[in-house]
Amino acid sequence: MFKIVIICGRQPLTSINMINLLIHHWKEKQRSPFWQKSIALNIILGILCLYLLLNVLALSFFADKIIQETYKGRDVVETFTGLLFYYFSFDLVIRFLFQQLPTLSIQPYLTLPIKKSKLLHYPLIKSGSSFFNIVAILILLPFFIKVVCATHSFPFCFAWIVALFSFIIANNYLNFLLKKYFAKRPLLILLLLAFVGLFIFFDIAKIVSCSSYFSAILIYLANTPFLIIIPVALAALTYYLAYFLLKKNSYVEDKLTDKRRNADSFLFLKRFGEIGDLVHIEIKMILRNKRPKSLLYFSLIFLAYGFMFYKKQNLDNYLLLSFVGVLMTAMFALNHGQFMFAWESSFFDSFMTKKISPYNYVKSKYLFFTVLCLLSFIVSLPYALISYKIGIINVSLLLYNVGVSSFILIFFGTYNSTRIDLGKSQFMNYQGIGATQFLLILPIMGIPVLVYLLFNLFDIPQYSFYVLGILGIIGIAFNKYLLQLVTDQFIKRKYKMAYGFRQK
Amino acid sequence: MIEINDLQKVYGKKVALSINRLNIREKEFVGLVGNNGAGKTTMLSLILDLIEPTKGFVKSKGMMVSESDDWKNYTGSYLNEGFLIPFLTPFEFLEFIGNLHGKNRAEVTNFLKENNSFFTEEVSSKKYNRELSAGNKNKLGILASFLPEPEILILDEPFSNLDPSSQSWLKSKLKKLNEEGVTILISSHDLKHVTEICSRILLLENGTIIKDTNTNTETLVELENYFNV
C-alpha cells in the first residue's frame, strides 16, 4: 500500500512531457551559433526544400494523367501502387544516406527525474516529422484524394491509405535499425544496395515482377480491410525494435576501441622539421576525425562527375573543360582547403602560443594543399584516356591550382572563423560554410573564365590553358614572396579567427 | 621580464581589464586571485597574445608580444582544453611539442618518466586527448607547458580538477622550478595554495588590480577577509 502511495507521489516529478523536450530541441537548434550566423544560407535551403516539395505535390496530383499516357489501358490505381514499390526501395536507400536521427543529447537528462522511456521515445517520435516523411505523404495524399477516393469504396480507400502510411512509418524506423547496424560496416551497405538493385533489376527485366506483386498484395489487402492489421503491426514492430535498440545504447559509457593506433606512420615527414610535423598533424586530423574524413570520401565521389562532362560533344567547349579541369585537379584540395585554418579551430589557441612560426604554419597548409592537388590529379588521370586534350589541359590546370588557387584559398581562408566540430559527419552538414566559401570559389573559377573570354575574343580559346599554366608557374616561382604575403594577412586576422574559433 | 603598460580590454561597454602599469620581474612567482569575472583569464590571454588589447601593450623581455614571436620560445602556458590537440594521444601531443623545441622521442619519454607520479596515464595509452578525464586533461596540459623547459610559465587555475596528491606534487614542482629560476604566473581560487607558494600576490576586482603585495604571514588572513561575504 505504502509503495503505491510513494509511486503515486513521485508521479508529478516524472511528468515532464515531450513538449519540454521538443522545446529544448528547438532551442538547441535555434541557439547554435551556426544557425544564428548563416540565416541567409538557411533561407536558401528552405526555398530549395519548398521547391522540391511543390514538385512532389504536382507529380502526385497529375500521376493519373502520367500513368494513363505511359501505361495505356492499365488500371491507374494498380499501376500507381506498383510504382510505389520503387519509391519505397529508393526512399529507404536515400534515408539511409541522408536522414539524420534527431538525437537530443541525452546525457544531461539521464540523472533528472524524467522517465528514461520518455527520453527514448522522444527522438523516435520526433523522427516522424522528418523531411522524408513529408515527401512520402505528399506523394500519397493528392493521388489518394483525387483518384482513389473518387473511384473506390470507403473501406478500400481507408485500408489503402492506412497500409501505405504504415509502410512509410516502417521505412522510417527500419532506417533507424539499418543505420545502427550498418553504420560501421561499409561492405554490408554495398551489399544492401546491391540487394535493392537486384530486385529493381529483376523487375525491369521482368524476371520477377516485384512491383506487380507489391501492387497485387496491397490491392488484396485493401479489398479485405481487416488484413490492414498486418502492415500496421509491421510498423509497430519496427518502432519497438528501434526503441529497444536505442535503449541498449543509452548508457553513457567510455567506448574505447581496442584498435591499434598507428602513431608511427608517415615518419618520413619528420625529416622536414616543423613543417613536416604540422603536415603530420593535419594528416592525423583527417584520419582520426569523422568530418574531414567523410569530406574526402565525398570528394572521391565528386571526381566521378568527370564522366558526365568529358563527352565527345564537349571536347571543343573550352570553357567547360577549364571549369571541370580546375575541379578535377583540385577536388580534394578545394574541398579540404575551403576550411583552411578552421580545421584547427578546437586547438587554435594552442598553435598560437606554441613555438610555431606563422610562416611555417601557412607554408604547411600550402604544401598539404599541393599534395592534395597532386592526389586529385593522379586519381583523375584516367580521364586523359578519353582524349589526350584532357591530359594536357589538366596538367596546366594543376599548375594553375598549385601556383594560384592555393594562395587565393589560404588568403581568403583567413576570413573563415567559424568553429568546426571535427566529430560530426559531412552529410548535410553546413557548419562552417558561409559567405567565405563563395568568396573563395569566385576568383579561383573567375580567373580561368576571364582568360578564356580574352582568348575567345581573338578566336584562339585553346591557348587560354597555356596562360593559366604559365600563371601557375609564376606563382610557384614566387612562392616565398606570396607565402609571406598570405602570412601577413594571417597575422592580421589571427585574433578575429581565434575569437571565432572559441565560440562553441 | 613581463611588462604591462596602460593595458585595457573592453568588450562592448564593459571594461574587462584595465592595468595601468605592472612589472613582473625575473624569478618572481606571482599568484593571481579574484572572483569569477574579475579578469584573470583575460589578463593571461593578453599576455599570451591570444586576444587583442583595446589599448596599451604587453612586453616580454622587452619585446612586444603582439609583434614578435620570440616569447613563444621561452614561455610555457596552459589555460584550458583548447590548448590540447584533441585527436592526438598524450604521447603524440607531448612529442609534437618536444619536437618544436628540438627534443627527440627519447628525451620526451624520459621527461614523462621523470614526472610519472603526476601524469599516470600510460605512455602507450591508446586514448586520444579528447577521451581523457578533466583531471588528466589538466595534468597533460600542465606537463606540456613544462616540457620546453620554459623561462616563463603561465597557468590558469592549475590546481582545478586535481586530486590531493597531484596538488601537492604540483606545488612542490612549481616551487622547485621557481627556485631554478623560472618566472611563474598562475591564477587560482585556492587562497591557501597561492599564499603558500607564491612570492607575490595580485588581487583583481572588476578588471583592476586592487592589491599587489609580497606574501607574508598575514597575507592569507587578509585575503580571506576580502573574499568573505
HADDOCK unambig.tbl for C-alpha pairs under 7 A between the chains (distance, minus, plus):
assign (segid A and resid 261 and name CA) (segid B and resid 126 and name CA) 6.60 0.50 0.50
assign (segid A and resid 274 and name CA) (segid B and resid 100 and name CA) 6.33 0.50 0.50
assign (segid A and resid 277 and name CA) (segid B and resid 96 and name CA) 6.97 0.50 0.50
assign (segid A and resid 285 and name CA) (segid B and resid 87 and name CA) 6.48 0.50 0.50
assign (segid A and resid 288 and name CA) (segid B and resid 87 and name CA) 6.38 0.50 0.50
assign (segid A and resid 346 and name CA) (segid B and resid 82 and name CA) 5.91 0.50 0.50
assign (segid A and resid 347 and name CA) (segid B and resid 82 and name CA) 4.68 0.50 0.50
assign (segid A and resid 347 and name CA) (segid B and resid 83 and name CA) 5.52 0.50 0.50
assign (segid A and resid 347 and name CA) (segid B and resid 84 and name CA) 6.10 0.50 0.50
assign (segid A and resid 347 and name CA) (segid B and resid 85 and name CA) 5.60 0.50 0.50
assign (segid A and resid 349 and name CA) (segid B and resid 50 and name CA) 6.80 0.50 0.50
assign (segid A and resid 349 and name CA) (segid B and resid 82 and name CA) 6.14 0.50 0.50
assign (segid A and resid 349 and name CA) (segid B and resid 83 and name CA) 5.85 0.50 0.50
assign (segid A and resid 350 and name CA) (segid B and resid 82 and name CA) 6.43 0.50 0.50
assign (segid A and resid 350 and name CA) (segid B and resid 83 and name CA) 4.07 0.50 0.50
assign (segid A and resid 350 and name CA) (segid B and resid 84 and name CA) 6.52 0.50 0.50
assign (segid A and resid 353 and name CA) (segid B and resid 48 and name CA) 6.53 0.50 0.50
assign (segid A and resid 353 and name CA) (segid B and resid 72 and name CA) 6.09 0.50 0.50
assign (segid A and resid 354 and name CA) (segid B and resid 72 and name CA) 5.76 0.50 0.50
assign (segid A and resid 355 and name CA) (segid B and resid 72 and name CA) 4.95 0.50 0.50
assign (segid A and resid 355 and name CA) (segid B and resid 73 and name CA) 5.57 0.50 0.50
assign (segid A and resid 355 and name CA) (segid B and resid 100 and name CA) 6.20 0.50 0.50
assign (segid A and resid 495 and name CA) (segid B and resid 50 and name CA) 6.58 0.50 0.50
assign (segid A and resid 495 and name CA) (segid B and resid 51 and name CA) 5.74 0.50 0.50
assign (segid A and resid 495 and name CA) (segid B and resid 52 and name CA) 6.27 0.50 0.50
